[in-house]
């Protein structure tokens, strides 16, 4: 009997993406993006806005305050940075 050695590579998971507005770009190669989600209230079921700030890596420092950007989840780059800039949607 011959044993087959199959190398199974773990597929790259689909990374989360978010669209938000840049609220700060004062750090070196880092932007702060505010993401607003519209979710139903757990008890009253009314749609409410929940906002969250993400620290994202901006390698070329192209994003400015007020830009609408798309960010993608990535490996931890620093204590707070877990996202990277994918594209600038609107200046």
N, CA, C and O atoms as a CHARMM CRD file, in Angstrom:
* protein
*
  364
    1    1 UNK  N      0.84400  -1.18000   0.00000 PROA 1      0.00000
    2    1 UNK  CA     0.00000   0.00000   0.00000 PROA 1      0.00000
    3    1 UNK  C      0.89100   1.24500   0.00000 PROA 1      0.00000
    4    1 UNK  O      1.84500   1.34300   0.77100 PROA 1      0.00000
    5    2 UNK  N      0.56700   2.16600  -0.85600 PROA 2      0.00000
    6    2 UNK  CA     1.33100   3.40500  -0.90300 PROA 2      0.00000
    7    2 UNK  C      0.51200   4.52000  -0.24500 PROA 2      0.00000
    8    2 UNK  O     -0.67900   4.68500  -0.51000 PROA 2      0.00000
    9    3 UNK  N      1.17400   5.25700   0.59900 PROA 3      0.00000
   10    3 UNK  CA     0.49800   6.35200   1.28100 PROA 3      0.00000
   11    3 UNK  C      0.66400   7.63400   0.47700 PROA 3      0.00000
   12    3 UNK  O      1.76200   7.96300   0.02600 PROA 3      0.00000
   13    4 UNK  N     -0.41700   8.33500   0.30800 PROA 4      0.00000
   14    4 UNK  CA    -0.36500   9.59500  -0.40700 PROA 4      0.00000
   15    4 UNK  C     -0.07900  10.71300   0.59500 PROA 4      0.00000
   16    4 UNK  O     -0.74200  10.82800   1.62600 PROA 4      0.00000
   17    5 UNK  N      0.89400  11.51000   0.27800 PROA 5      0.00000
   18    5 UNK  CA     1.18200  12.65400   1.14200 PROA 5      0.00000
   19    5 UNK  C      0.58300  13.88800   0.48800 PROA 5      0.00000
   20    5 UNK  O      1.11200  14.42200  -0.48600 PROA 5      0.00000
   21    6 UNK  N     -0.49900  14.30900   1.03600 PROA 6      0.00000
   22    6 UNK  CA    -1.15600  15.48800   0.49100 PROA 6      0.00000
   23    6 UNK  C     -0.84100  16.67300   1.38900 PROA 6      0.00000
   24    6 UNK  O     -0.97000  16.60200   2.61100 PROA 6      0.00000
   25    7 UNK  N     -0.43500  17.73800   0.76900 PROA 7      0.00000
   26    7 UNK  CA    -0.18100  18.95600   1.52400 PROA 7      0.00000
   27    7 UNK  C     -1.38400  19.86100   1.36000 PROA 7      0.00000
   28    7 UNK  O     -1.63400  20.40300   0.28300 PROA 7      0.00000
   29    8 UNK  N     -2.10600  20.01200   2.42300 PROA 8      0.00000
   30    8 UNK  CA    -3.27300  20.88100   2.36900 PROA 8      0.00000
   31    8 UNK  C     -2.87700  22.23300   2.92100 PROA 8      0.00000
   32    8 UNK  O     -2.41300  22.35100   4.05400 PROA 8      0.00000
   33    9 UNK  N     -3.06700  23.23700   2.10900 PROA 9      0.00000
   34    9 UNK  CA    -2.77400  24.58900   2.56200 PROA 9      0.00000
   35    9 UNK  C     -4.04700  25.20000   3.11800 PROA 9      0.00000
   36    9 UNK  O     -5.12300  25.08300   2.53200 PROA 9      0.00000
   37   10 UNK  N     -3.90200  25.84300   4.24400 PROA 10     0.00000
   38   10 UNK  CA    -5.04600  26.47000   4.87500 PROA 10     0.00000
   39   10 UNK  C     -5.46400  27.67900   4.03200 PROA 10     0.00000
   40   10 UNK  O     -4.63500  28.54800   3.76000 PROA 10     0.00000
   41   11 UNK  N     -6.71800  27.75100   3.61800 PROA 11     0.00000
   42   11 UNK  CA    -7.12800  28.85900   2.76200 PROA 11     0.00000
   43   11 UNK  C     -7.11300  30.17600   3.53400 PROA 11     0.00000
   44   11 UNK  O     -7.42900  30.22300   4.72300 PROA 11     0.00000
   45   12 UNK  N     -6.74000  31.23700   2.83300 PROA 12     0.00000
   46   12 UNK  CA    -6.73200  32.56400   3.43400 PROA 12     0.00000
   47   12 UNK  C     -8.17500  32.97800   3.69500 PROA 12     0.00000
   48   12 UNK  O     -9.00000  32.97900   2.78100 PROA 12     0.00000
   49   13 UNK  N     -8.47600  33.32400   4.91900 PROA 13     0.00000
   50   13 UNK  CA    -9.83300  33.70800   5.27600 PROA 13     0.00000
   51   13 UNK  C    -10.22200  35.02600   4.63200 PROA 13     0.00000
   52   13 UNK  O     -9.36300  35.83000   4.27000 PROA 13     0.00000
   53   14 UNK  N    -11.49400  35.23600   4.49400 PROA 14     0.00000
   54   14 UNK  CA   -11.98100  36.49100   3.94600 PROA 14     0.00000
   55   14 UNK  C    -11.84600  37.54400   5.03000 PROA 14     0.00000
   56   14 UNK  O    -12.37900  37.39000   6.12900 PROA 14     0.00000
   57   15 UNK  N    -11.13300  38.60900   4.71700 PROA 15     0.00000
   58   15 UNK  CA   -10.89000  39.65000   5.70200 PROA 15     0.00000
   59   15 UNK  C    -12.00700  40.67200   5.69000 PROA 15     0.00000
   60   15 UNK  O    -12.56200  40.99400   4.64000 PROA 15     0.00000
   61   16 UNK  N    -12.32900  41.17600   6.86700 PROA 16     0.00000
   62   16 UNK  CA   -13.39400  42.17500   6.98500 PROA 16     0.00000
   63   16 UNK  C    -12.95500  43.48900   6.35500 PROA 16     0.00000
   64   16 UNK  O    -11.78400  43.86100   6.42900 PROA 16     0.00000
   65   17 UNK  N    -13.88200  44.17600   5.74600 PROA 17     0.00000
   66   17 UNK  CA   -13.61100  45.51300   5.21000 PROA 17     0.00000
   67   17 UNK  C    -14.64500  46.46600   5.78600 PROA 17     0.00000
   68   17 UNK  O    -15.78100  46.08200   6.06300 PROA 17     0.00000
   69   18 UNK  N    -14.23600  47.69700   5.95800 PROA 18     0.00000
   70   18 UNK  CA   -15.12200  48.73000   6.47900 PROA 18     0.00000
   71   18 UNK  C    -14.92600  49.99900   5.65500 PROA 18     0.00000
   72   18 UNK  O    -13.83700  50.24300   5.13500 PROA 18     0.00000
   73   19 UNK  N    -15.97100  50.80000   5.53600 PROA 19     0.00000
   74   19 UNK  CA   -15.88900  52.09900   4.87700 PROA 19     0.00000
   75   19 UNK  C    -16.17600  53.14500   5.94100 PROA 19     0.00000
   76   19 UNK  O    -17.19200  53.08700   6.63400 PROA 19     0.00000
   77   20 UNK  N    -15.26200  54.10600   6.05800 PROA 20     0.00000
   78   20 UNK  CA   -15.42300  55.12900   7.08200 PROA 20     0.00000
   79   20 UNK  C    -14.77600  56.43300   6.66900 PROA 20     0.00000
   80   20 UNK  O    -14.29000  56.57400   5.54600 PROA 20     0.00000
   81   21 UNK  N    -14.77300  57.38800   7.59100 PROA 21     0.00000
   82   21 UNK  CA   -14.24000  58.72000   7.34400 PROA 21     0.00000
   83   21 UNK  C    -12.99200  58.91500   8.19700 PROA 21     0.00000
   84   21 UNK  O    -12.97400  58.57000   9.37800 PROA 21     0.00000
   85   22 UNK  N    -11.94600  59.47200   7.58200 PROA 22     0.00000
   86   22 UNK  CA   -10.70500  59.72800   8.30000 PROA 22     0.00000
   87   22 UNK  C    -10.93300  60.91400   9.24300 PROA 22     0.00000
   88   22 UNK  O    -11.35900  61.98400   8.80900 PROA 22     0.00000
   89   23 UNK  N    -10.64500  60.71700  10.53600 PROA 23     0.00000
   90   23 UNK  CA   -10.81200  61.78900  11.51400 PROA 23     0.00000
   91   23 UNK  C     -9.46700  62.32700  11.98800 PROA 23     0.00000
   92   23 UNK  O     -9.41000  63.40600  12.57900 PROA 23     0.00000
   93   24 UNK  N     -8.37300  61.58600  11.73700 PROA 24     0.00000
   94   24 UNK  CA    -7.04800  62.06500  12.13200 PROA 24     0.00000
   95   24 UNK  C     -5.98800  61.40700  11.26200 PROA 24     0.00000
   96   24 UNK  O     -6.08200  60.22500  10.92800 PROA 24     0.00000
   97   25 UNK  N     -4.96400  62.20500  10.89500 PROA 25     0.00000
   98   25 UNK  CA    -3.81300  61.66000  10.17200 PROA 25     0.00000
   99   25 UNK  C     -2.51300  62.25300  10.71700 PROA 25     0.00000
  100   25 UNK  O     -1.53100  62.37900   9.98500 PROA 25     0.00000
  101   26 UNK  N     -2.50800  62.61100  11.98500 PROA 26     0.00000
  102   26 UNK  CA    -1.36400  63.28000  12.59100 PROA 26     0.00000
  103   26 UNK  C     -0.22300  62.33200  12.93500 PROA 26     0.00000
  104   26 UNK  O      0.90300  62.78200  13.14700 PROA 26     0.00000
  105   27 UNK  N     -0.48700  61.03900  12.99400 PROA 27     0.00000
  106   27 UNK  CA     0.56800  60.07700  13.30600 PROA 27     0.00000
  107   27 UNK  C      1.32000  59.68100  12.04100 PROA 27     0.00000
  108   27 UNK  O      0.82400  59.85700  10.92800 PROA 27     0.00000
  109   28 UNK  N      2.50100  59.15400  12.22400 PROA 28     0.00000
  110   28 UNK  CA     3.31200  58.72900  11.09300 PROA 28     0.00000
  111   28 UNK  C      2.79800  57.40100  10.54700 PROA 28     0.00000
  112   28 UNK  O      2.78300  56.39800  11.26000 PROA 28     0.00000
  113   29 UNK  N      2.37600  57.39600   9.28100 PROA 29     0.00000
  114   29 UNK  CA     1.87300  56.20700   8.57600 PROA 29     0.00000
  115   29 UNK  C      0.65100  55.57400   9.23900 PROA 29     0.00000
  116   29 UNK  O      0.39600  54.38300   9.06300 PROA 29     0.00000
  117   30 UNK  N     -0.10300  56.36500   9.99900 PROA 30     0.00000
  118   30 UNK  CA    -1.29400  55.85900  10.67200 PROA 30     0.00000
  119   30 UNK  C     -2.42500  56.85700  10.50700 PROA 30     0.00000
  120   30 UNK  O     -2.22600  58.06700  10.61900 PROA 30     0.00000
  121   31 UNK  N     -3.62500  56.33000  10.23700 PROA 31     0.00000
  122   31 UNK  CA    -4.81800  57.17100  10.19400 PROA 31     0.00000
  123   31 UNK  C     -5.84200  56.60200  11.16500 PROA 31     0.00000
  124   31 UNK  O     -5.83100  55.40900  11.47100 PROA 31     0.00000
  125   32 UNK  N     -6.72200  57.46400  11.64400 PROA 32     0.00000
  126   32 UNK  CA    -7.82200  57.02800  12.49200 PROA 32     0.00000
  127   32 UNK  C     -9.08900  57.16900  11.66600 PROA 32     0.00000
  128   32 UNK  O     -9.40700  58.25100  11.17300 PROA 32     0.00000
  129   33 UNK  N     -9.80900  56.05700  11.51900 PROA 33     0.00000
  130   33 UNK  CA   -11.00900  56.01600  10.68400 PROA 33     0.00000
  131   33 UNK  C    -12.22000  55.77600  11.57600 PROA 33     0.00000
  132   33 UNK  O    -12.23500  54.84100  12.37600 PROA 33     0.00000
  133   34 UNK  N    -13.24500  56.63300  11.43100 PROA 34     0.00000
  134   34 UNK  CA   -14.47600  56.44200  12.17900 PROA 34     0.00000
  135   34 UNK  C    -15.48600  55.71700  11.30400 PROA 34     0.00000
  136   34 UNK  O    -15.83000  56.16500  10.21000 PROA 34     0.00000
  137   35 UNK  N    -15.95200  54.58200  11.81800 PROA 35     0.00000
  138   35 UNK  CA   -16.90600  53.73500  11.10400 PROA 35     0.00000
  139   35 UNK  C    -18.25300  53.84900  11.81400 PROA 35     0.00000
  140   35 UNK  O    -18.33100  53.68700  13.03200 PROA 35     0.00000
  141   36 UNK  N    -19.31000  54.12700  11.05300 PROA 36     0.00000
  142   36 UNK  CA   -20.65100  54.26200  11.62200 PROA 36     0.00000
  143   36 UNK  C    -21.51500  53.12100  11.09600 PROA 36     0.00000
  144   36 UNK  O    -21.68500  52.95300   9.88900 PROA 36     0.00000
  145   37 UNK  N    -22.05700  52.34300  12.02800 PROA 37     0.00000
  146   37 UNK  CA   -22.92900  51.22100  11.65900 PROA 37     0.00000
  147   37 UNK  C    -24.34800  51.52300  12.12400 PROA 37     0.00000
  148   37 UNK  O    -24.55600  52.03600  13.22300 PROA 37     0.00000
  149   38 UNK  N    -25.31100  51.20400  11.28400 PROA 38     0.00000
  150   38 UNK  CA   -26.71800  51.36300  11.64900 PROA 38     0.00000
  151   38 UNK  C    -27.24700  49.99900  12.06700 PROA 38     0.00000
  152   38 UNK  O    -27.38400  49.09900  11.23800 PROA 38     0.00000
  153   39 UNK  N    -27.54500  49.84600  13.35600 PROA 39     0.00000
  154   39 UNK  CA   -27.97600  48.55800  13.90400 PROA 39     0.00000
  155   39 UNK  C    -29.26400  48.74900  14.70200 PROA 39     0.00000
  156   39 UNK  O    -29.49300  49.82800  15.24900 PROA 39     0.00000
  157   40 UNK  N    -30.10500  47.72000  14.77500 PROA 40     0.00000
  158   40 UNK  CA   -31.31600  47.84200  15.58500 PROA 40     0.00000
  159   40 UNK  C    -30.99700  47.76400  17.08400 PROA 40     0.00000
  160   40 UNK  O    -30.14500  46.98600  17.51400 PROA 40     0.00000
  161   41 UNK  N    -31.69500  48.58100  17.85600 PROA 41     0.00000
  162   41 UNK  CA   -31.54000  48.54300  19.30400 PROA 41     0.00000
  163   41 UNK  C    -31.98700  47.17400  19.80800 PROA 41     0.00000
  164   41 UNK  O    -33.00400  46.66100  19.34000 PROA 41     0.00000
  165   42 UNK  N    -31.25500  46.56100  20.75400 PROA 42     0.00000
  166   42 UNK  CA   -31.59400  45.19500  21.17700 PROA 42     0.00000
  167   42 UNK  C    -32.98000  45.04600  21.80900 PROA 42     0.00000
  168   42 UNK  O    -33.58500  43.98000  21.69200 PROA 42     0.00000
  169   43 UNK  N    -33.49400  46.07200  22.46900 PROA 43     0.00000
  170   43 UNK  CA   -34.79600  45.97300  23.12300 PROA 43     0.00000
  171   43 UNK  C    -35.89200  46.64100  22.30600 PROA 43     0.00000
  172   43 UNK  O    -36.95600  46.06200  22.08700 PROA 43     0.00000
  173   44 UNK  N    -35.62400  47.87900  21.85100 PROA 44     0.00000
  174   44 UNK  CA   -36.67200  48.67500  21.22500 PROA 44     0.00000
  175   44 UNK  C    -36.74900  48.51400  19.71200 PROA 44     0.00000
  176   44 UNK  O    -37.71300  48.97000  19.09600 PROA 44     0.00000
  177   45 UNK  N    -35.75700  47.87900  19.10200 PROA 45     0.00000
  178   45 UNK  CA   -35.72600  47.57300  17.66100 PROA 45     0.00000
  179   45 UNK  C    -35.67700  48.80400  16.76100 PROA 45     0.00000
  180   45 UNK  O    -35.83400  48.68200  15.54700 PROA 45     0.00000
  181   46 UNK  N    -35.46300  49.97700  17.33000 PROA 46     0.00000
  182   46 UNK  CA   -35.30000  51.17100  16.52500 PROA 46     0.00000
  183   46 UNK  C    -33.87100  51.19200  15.97600 PROA 46     0.00000
  184   46 UNK  O    -32.93900  50.78000  16.66600 PROA 46     0.00000
  185   47 UNK  N    -33.69500  51.66400  14.75400 PROA 47     0.00000
  186   47 UNK  CA   -32.36500  51.73000  14.15000 PROA 47     0.00000
  187   47 UNK  C    -31.58100  52.86300  14.79800 PROA 47     0.00000
  188   47 UNK  O    -32.02100  54.01300  14.80000 PROA 47     0.00000
  189   48 UNK  N    -30.41500  52.53100  15.34700 PROA 48     0.00000
  190   48 UNK  CA   -29.54900  53.52700  15.96400 PROA 48     0.00000
  191   48 UNK  C    -28.17300  53.45400  15.31600 PROA 48     0.00000
  192   48 UNK  O    -27.79700  52.42700  14.75100 PROA 48     0.00000
  193   49 UNK  N    -27.42800  54.54800  15.40200 PROA 49     0.00000
  194   49 UNK  CA   -26.08300  54.58800  14.83800 PROA 49     0.00000
  195   49 UNK  C    -25.07000  54.27100  15.92800 PROA 49     0.00000
  196   49 UNK  O    -25.10300  54.84700  17.01500 PROA 49     0.00000
  197   50 UNK  N    -24.16100  53.33600  15.61500 PROA 50     0.00000
  198   50 UNK  CA   -23.05700  53.02700  16.51400 PROA 50     0.00000
  199   50 UNK  C    -21.77300  53.36700  15.78200 PROA 50     0.00000
  200   50 UNK  O    -21.57000  52.93900  14.64600 PROA 50     0.00000
  201   51 UNK  N    -20.90700  54.13200  16.42500 PROA 51     0.00000
  202   51 UNK  CA   -19.65500  54.49400  15.77300 PROA 51     0.00000
  203   51 UNK  C    -18.48400  53.85500  16.50100 PROA 51     0.00000
  204   51 UNK  O    -18.53000  53.63200  17.71100 PROA 51     0.00000
  205   52 UNK  N    -17.44300  53.56700  15.74700 PROA 52     0.00000
  206   52 UNK  CA   -16.23900  52.96300  16.29600 PROA 52     0.00000
  207   52 UNK  C    -15.05200  53.50900  15.52500 PROA 52     0.00000
  208   52 UNK  O    -15.13000  53.72500  14.31600 PROA 52     0.00000
  209   53 UNK  N    -13.94800  53.73300  16.23700 PROA 53     0.00000
  210   53 UNK  CA   -12.74200  54.24400  15.59600 PROA 53     0.00000
  211   53 UNK  C    -11.74500  53.10800  15.40900 PROA 53     0.00000
  212   53 UNK  O    -11.52200  52.29900  16.31000 PROA 53     0.00000
  213   54 UNK  N    -11.15600  53.06500  14.22800 PROA 54     0.00000
  214   54 UNK  CA   -10.14100  52.06600  13.90600 PROA 54     0.00000
  215   54 UNK  C     -8.83700  52.77200  13.55800 PROA 54     0.00000
  216   54 UNK  O     -8.84100  53.79800  12.87700 PROA 54     0.00000
  217   55 UNK  N     -7.73100  52.22300  14.02500 PROA 55     0.00000
  218   55 UNK  CA    -6.41200  52.70900  13.63500 PROA 55     0.00000
  219   55 UNK  C     -5.97200  51.89100  12.43400 PROA 55     0.00000
  220   55 UNK  O     -5.94800  50.66100  12.49500 PROA 55     0.00000
  221   56 UNK  N     -5.62300  52.56100  11.34300 PROA 56     0.00000
  222   56 UNK  CA    -5.28100  51.86800  10.10400 PROA 56     0.00000
  223   56 UNK  C     -3.91800  52.31800   9.59400 PROA 56     0.00000
  224   56 UNK  O     -3.52000  53.46800   9.78300 PROA 56     0.00000
  225   57 UNK  N     -3.21300  51.40100   8.95000 PROA 57     0.00000
  226   57 UNK  CA    -1.89100  51.66900   8.39400 PROA 57     0.00000
  227   57 UNK  C     -2.03400  52.32500   7.02400 PROA 57     0.00000
  228   57 UNK  O     -2.71100  51.79900   6.14100 PROA 57     0.00000
  229   58 UNK  N     -1.38800  53.48200   6.85500 PROA 58     0.00000
  230   58 UNK  CA    -1.39800  54.22300   5.59700 PROA 58     0.00000
  231   58 UNK  C      0.06000  54.39900   5.17300 PROA 58     0.00000
  232   58 UNK  O      0.71500  55.36700   5.55800 PROA 58     0.00000
  233   59 UNK  N      0.55400  53.45900   4.38300 PROA 59     0.00000
  234   59 UNK  CA     1.97800  53.39800   4.04100 PROA 59     0.00000
  235   59 UNK  C      2.49200  54.67000   3.37400 PROA 59     0.00000
  236   59 UNK  O      3.56600  55.15800   3.72500 PROA 59     0.00000
  237   60 UNK  N      1.74200  55.21200   2.42000 PROA 60     0.00000
  238   60 UNK  CA     2.20900  56.37100   1.66400 PROA 60     0.00000
  239   60 UNK  C      1.69500  57.69900   2.21000 PROA 60     0.00000
  240   60 UNK  O      1.97400  58.75200   1.63700 PROA 60     0.00000
  241   61 UNK  N      0.96000  57.65900   3.29200 PROA 61     0.00000
  242   61 UNK  CA     0.38900  58.84500   3.93200 PROA 61     0.00000
  243   61 UNK  C     -0.40500  59.69000   2.93200 PROA 61     0.00000
  244   61 UNK  O     -0.20100  60.89900   2.82200 PROA 61     0.00000
  245   62 UNK  N     -1.31400  59.02900   2.20700 PROA 62     0.00000
  246   62 UNK  CA    -2.09600  59.70800   1.17200 PROA 62     0.00000
  247   62 UNK  C     -3.45000  60.20300   1.66300 PROA 62     0.00000
  248   62 UNK  O     -4.00300  61.13600   1.08000 PROA 62     0.00000
  249   63 UNK  N     -3.99600  59.61000   2.71200 PROA 63     0.00000
  250   63 UNK  CA    -5.33000  59.97700   3.18600 PROA 63     0.00000
  251   63 UNK  C     -5.27900  61.24300   4.02900 PROA 63     0.00000
  252   63 UNK  O     -4.35600  61.44200   4.81800 PROA 63     0.00000
  253   64 UNK  N     -6.27400  62.08700   3.85400 PROA 64     0.00000
  254   64 UNK  CA    -6.39300  63.32900   4.61200 PROA 64     0.00000
  255   64 UNK  C     -7.66800  63.30800   5.44300 PROA 64     0.00000
  256   64 UNK  O     -8.55500  62.48600   5.21400 PROA 64     0.00000
  257   65 UNK  N     -7.75300  64.21200   6.40000 PROA 65     0.00000
  258   65 UNK  CA    -8.94000  64.30000   7.25100 PROA 65     0.00000
  259   65 UNK  C    -10.15400  64.62900   6.38800 PROA 65     0.00000
  260   65 UNK  O    -10.10400  65.53500   5.55600 PROA 65     0.00000
  261   66 UNK  N    -11.24200  63.89200   6.58800 PROA 66     0.00000
  262   66 UNK  CA   -12.46800  64.11100   5.82400 PROA 66     0.00000
  263   66 UNK  C    -12.63400  63.16700   4.65000 PROA 66     0.00000
  264   66 UNK  O    -13.72100  63.09300   4.07800 PROA 66     0.00000
  265   67 UNK  N    -11.58300  62.43800   4.27100 PROA 67     0.00000
  266   67 UNK  CA   -11.67100  61.48800   3.15700 PROA 67     0.00000
  267   67 UNK  C    -12.50200  60.27700   3.55800 PROA 67     0.00000
  268   67 UNK  O    -12.44800  59.83000   4.70400 PROA 67     0.00000
  269   68 UNK  N    -13.26500  59.75300   2.61700 PROA 68     0.00000
  270   68 UNK  CA   -13.96100  58.48700   2.80300 PROA 68     0.00000
  271   68 UNK  C    -13.04700  57.39200   2.27300 PROA 68     0.00000
  272   68 UNK  O    -12.62100  57.43300   1.12000 PROA 68     0.00000
  273   69 UNK  N    -12.74700  56.40400   3.12800 PROA 69     0.00000
  274   69 UNK  CA   -11.76900  55.37900   2.77500 PROA 69     0.00000
  275   69 UNK  C    -12.32000  53.98800   3.05600 PROA 69     0.00000
  276   69 UNK  O    -13.25900  53.81000   3.83300 PROA 69     0.00000
  277   70 UNK  N    -11.70100  52.99900   2.39300 PROA 70     0.00000
  278   70 UNK  CA   -12.00400  51.59100   2.66200 PROA 70     0.00000
  279   70 UNK  C    -10.78700  51.00400   3.35700 PROA 70     0.00000
  280   70 UNK  O     -9.66100  51.15800   2.88300 PROA 70     0.00000
  281   71 UNK  N    -11.01300  50.32000   4.49600 PROA 71     0.00000
  282   71 UNK  CA    -9.92600  49.67600   5.22500 PROA 71     0.00000
  283   71 UNK  C    -10.19300  48.18400   5.31100 PROA 71     0.00000
  284   71 UNK  O    -11.33800  47.73900   5.23300 PROA 71     0.00000
  285   72 UNK  N     -9.10900  47.40900   5.47400 PROA 72     0.00000
  286   72 UNK  CA    -9.21100  45.94900   5.51400 PROA 72     0.00000
  287   72 UNK  C     -8.48100  45.43600   6.75200 PROA 72     0.00000
  288   72 UNK  O     -7.45300  45.97900   7.15700 PROA 72     0.00000
  289   73 UNK  N     -9.02900  44.38900   7.33300 PROA 73     0.00000
  290   73 UNK  CA    -8.43200  43.75600   8.50000 PROA 73     0.00000
  291   73 UNK  C     -7.09400  43.12500   8.11800 PROA 73     0.00000
  292   73 UNK  O     -6.94800  42.58800   7.02000 PROA 73     0.00000
  293   74 UNK  N     -6.11600  43.19100   9.02600 PROA 74     0.00000
  294   74 UNK  CA    -4.81000  42.61300   8.76600 PROA 74     0.00000
  295   74 UNK  C     -4.21500  42.11400  10.07700 PROA 74     0.00000
  296   74 UNK  O     -4.84700  42.20700  11.13000 PROA 74     0.00000
  297   75 UNK  N     -3.01500  41.59100  10.00800 PROA 75     0.00000
  298   75 UNK  CA    -2.35300  41.11700  11.22500 PROA 75     0.00000
  299   75 UNK  C     -2.02200  42.31600  12.11500 PROA 75     0.00000
  300   75 UNK  O     -1.97400  43.44400  11.62500 PROA 75     0.00000
  301   76 UNK  N     -1.79600  42.10000  13.39700 PROA 76     0.00000
  302   76 UNK  CA    -1.45000  43.22100  14.26000 PROA 76     0.00000
  303   76 UNK  C     -0.14800  43.88400  13.83000 PROA 76     0.00000
  304   76 UNK  O      0.88200  43.22100  13.71200 PROA 76     0.00000
  305   77 UNK  N     -0.19300  45.18500  13.59600 PROA 77     0.00000
  306   77 UNK  CA     0.97900  45.93800  13.17800 PROA 77     0.00000
  307   77 UNK  C      1.59700  46.71800  14.32700 PROA 77     0.00000
  308   77 UNK  O      2.78400  47.04100  14.28800 PROA 77     0.00000
  309   78 UNK  N      0.80400  47.02500  15.35000 PROA 78     0.00000
  310   78 UNK  CA     1.29900  47.69300  16.54300 PROA 78     0.00000
  311   78 UNK  C      0.30500  47.39800  17.66300 PROA 78     0.00000
  312   78 UNK  O     -0.54500  46.51600  17.54000 PROA 78     0.00000
  313   79 UNK  N      0.42400  48.14400  18.74700 PROA 79     0.00000
  314   79 UNK  CA    -0.46900  47.90000  19.88500 PROA 79     0.00000
  315   79 UNK  C     -1.93800  48.08300  19.51000 PROA 79     0.00000
  316   79 UNK  O     -2.79100  47.32500  19.97100 PROA 79     0.00000
  317   80 UNK  N     -2.24200  49.08000  18.67900 PROA 80     0.00000
  318   80 UNK  CA    -3.63300  49.37100  18.32700 PROA 80     0.00000
  319   80 UNK  C     -3.98200  49.12600  16.86500 PROA 80     0.00000
  320   80 UNK  O     -5.15900  48.98300  16.53300 PROA 80     0.00000
  321   81 UNK  N     -2.98100  49.07300  15.98000 PROA 81     0.00000
  322   81 UNK  CA    -3.26600  48.95900  14.54300 PROA 81     0.00000
  323   81 UNK  C     -3.50800  47.51600  14.12500 PROA 81     0.00000
  324   81 UNK  O     -2.63000  46.66400  14.26200 PROA 81     0.00000
  325   82 UNK  N     -4.71400  47.25000  13.61200 PROA 82     0.00000
  326   82 UNK  CA    -5.07000  45.93700  13.06900 PROA 82     0.00000
  327   82 UNK  C     -5.73500  46.06300  11.70500 PROA 82     0.00000
  328   82 UNK  O     -6.31100  45.09200  11.21400 PROA 82     0.00000
  329   83 UNK  N     -5.67100  47.23200  11.08600 PROA 83     0.00000
  330   83 UNK  CA    -6.31500  47.50200   9.80300 PROA 83     0.00000
  331   83 UNK  C     -5.32900  48.18000   8.87400 PROA 83     0.00000
  332   83 UNK  O     -4.35000  48.78100   9.31700 PROA 83     0.00000
  333   84 UNK  N     -5.59800  48.07900   7.57000 PROA 84     0.00000
  334   84 UNK  CA    -4.75800  48.74100   6.57900 PROA 84     0.00000
  335   84 UNK  C     -5.64200  49.44900   5.56500 PROA 84     0.00000
  336   84 UNK  O     -6.76200  49.01900   5.29100 PROA 84     0.00000
  337   85 UNK  N     -5.12600  50.53700   5.01400 PROA 85     0.00000
  338   85 UNK  CA    -5.85400  51.30100   4.01100 PROA 85     0.00000
  339   85 UNK  C     -5.84900  50.54900   2.67900 PROA 85     0.00000
  340   85 UNK  O     -4.79500  50.14000   2.19200 PROA 85     0.00000
  341   86 UNK  N     -7.04500  50.37100   2.09100 PROA 86     0.00000
  342   86 UNK  CA    -7.15400  49.69000   0.80900 PROA 86     0.00000
  343   86 UNK  C     -7.27000  50.72900  -0.30800 PROA 86     0.00000
  344   86 UNK  O     -6.52200  50.68000  -1.28500 PROA 86     0.00000
  345   87 UNK  N     -8.20800  51.67000  -0.16400 PROA 87     0.00000
  346   87 UNK  CA    -8.39500  52.68300  -1.20000 PROA 87     0.00000
  347   87 UNK  C     -9.05200  53.91200  -0.60200 PROA 87     0.00000
  348   87 UNK  O     -9.73400  53.84900   0.42100 PROA 87     0.00000
  349   88 UNK  N     -8.82500  55.03200  -1.27400 PROA 88     0.00000
  350   88 UNK  CA    -9.51700  56.27000  -0.92300 PROA 88     0.00000
  351   88 UNK  C    -10.69800  56.40800  -1.87000 PROA 88     0.00000
  352   88 UNK  O    -10.52100  56.51600  -3.08300 PROA 88     0.00000
  353   89 UNK  N    -11.88600  56.40600  -1.31900 PROA 89     0.00000
  354   89 UNK  CA   -13.09800  56.42600  -2.14100 PROA 89     0.00000
  355   89 UNK  C    -13.41800  57.85500  -2.59000 PROA 89     0.00000
  356   89 UNK  O    -13.72800  58.08600  -3.75900 PROA 89     0.00000
  357   90 UNK  N    -13.34100  58.81300  -1.65800 PROA 90     0.00000
  358   90 UNK  CA   -13.69600  60.18400  -1.97800 PROA 90     0.00000
  359   90 UNK  C    -12.81000  61.15200  -1.19700 PROA 90     0.00000
  360   90 UNK  O    -12.61200  60.98300   0.00600 PROA 90     0.00000
  361   91 UNK  N    -12.28300  62.15300  -1.87300 PROA 91     0.00000
  362   91 UNK  CA   -11.46400  63.17800  -1.19800 PROA 91     0.00000
  363   91 UNK  C    -12.34300  64.22800  -0.58900 PROA 91     0.00000
  364   91 UNK  O    -11.84300  65.17300   0.02100 PROA 91     0.00000
